[in-house]
Amino acid sequence: RRAAAAAAAGAVDVGAWNAKAKAARLAALEAEAMGAIKQAVENFDHPVFPCAFIAGDVVIMHLIDKLGYLASGKVQVLCVDTYHLFPETLEFLDQKEETYGFKANVFRAEGTSDKDEYDAKYGADLWKENIEEYDRVCKVEPFQRGLKELQCDAFINGRRRDHGFERAFIPLFEEGGMTKVNPIAYWTFEDCFDYLEANGIAAHPLHEQGYPSIGDAKDTIPVPREKWFEYAGERSGRFQGLANSDGSKKTECGIHVDGAERTWERDLWGDEEQEIASAVAPAERDSIDTVLKEEGVDVLAVVYAPWCQFCEALEPELEALAEEVKGDAALRVAKYRGDTDRDFVKPEWDVQSFPTLLRFPADGSGPVKYQGTEEQRDRTNMGAFLRQGAQP
């Protein structure tokens, strides 16, 4: 019996079994992903695919092309050039455009067209001095501007469950004002490379140099290949030496953080088009004298940008203060959108960032800038500033 069993075992080709299983798995994953993409394109008017040319994105790009949606323009490709990318990334973009016959929509820091203009406007060392501001200027704002200009209503992206705990439970579709479509949510990083290899699809050249994921050249490093396919291993080489404001290790660039696209759903502190009320009074250039500088009224105004995460964080506290004082004719809380009127708010009110809180005193002097920290943007401290001009 032992001899017979040994002979039978010798006739078994385990490698072939595994190869067959892998092929079946990839076929099933491909069908699922293509089905998700097709469903999105057939049910939304303006699907957009933000692409960073990492392995999963290259898979999705191939699938979109396989469905005929790239060259036809049915799916628009959005890329963000942070001015800190590896040169190989932009070269790879050119290659993919030629291969698939499409043209990507590339967005950059507002008001810039090249690195020299960026350095002059924002500073070459912004990422060292203020990583959150760098994320806002170079990643979040151009990304959201791109979604808005492309009128995105379906957001096709390469997030996967094995990226890490922030993404561990994402489904194929996520509801919202802008539906997120995650066609490879259930793939693994290894699946992505297996698929690319099986289909002869060119991957980003830096993978061959040890980079599992490719972000900014300034903070992305090679990782030993044996670490690549561990849980969350793909992004282990990203955001090196960077930390969030709370001291935790940085693992998100801001673009995919929950709610990052929210500001294109509505304005902050009320939205007239969506009939969302607010106790905060809106002010524009032609209503400054009546809203911000009315005689006998002390006014606290926030100069803001609706896409700014710090403005979003301020919203509930400032709204609460506005509700508190709305019955007092001598006090007012107001808002002024600054990102669309930079040429005015910067020279006239010395607005250097968002949000900026300004007090317009009842006697017509000022305005006076609030000096409190982010942690001091609470109803009590802002209320004292509004009523007495007291700085925290």
Secondary structure, 3 states (H helix, E strand, C coil): CHHHHHHHHHHCCHHHHHHHHHHHHHHHHHHHHHHHHHHHHHHCCCEEEECCCCHHHHHHHHHHHHCCCCCCCCCEEEEECCCCECHHHHHHHHHHHHHHCCCCEEECCCCCCCHHHHHHHHCCCHHHHCHHHHHHHHHHHHHHHHHHHCCCCEEECCCCHHHCHHHCCCCCEECCCCEEECCCCCCCHHHHHHHHHHCCCCCCHHHHHCCCCCCEHHHCCCCCHHHHCCCCHHHCCCCCCCECCCCCECCCCCCCCCCCCHHHCCCCCCECCCCECCCCEEECHHHHHHHHCCCCCEEEEEEECCCCHHHHHHHHHHHHHHHHHCCCCCEEEEEEECCCCHHHHHHHHCCCCCCEEEEECCCCCCCEECCCCHHHCCHHHHHHHHHHCCCC
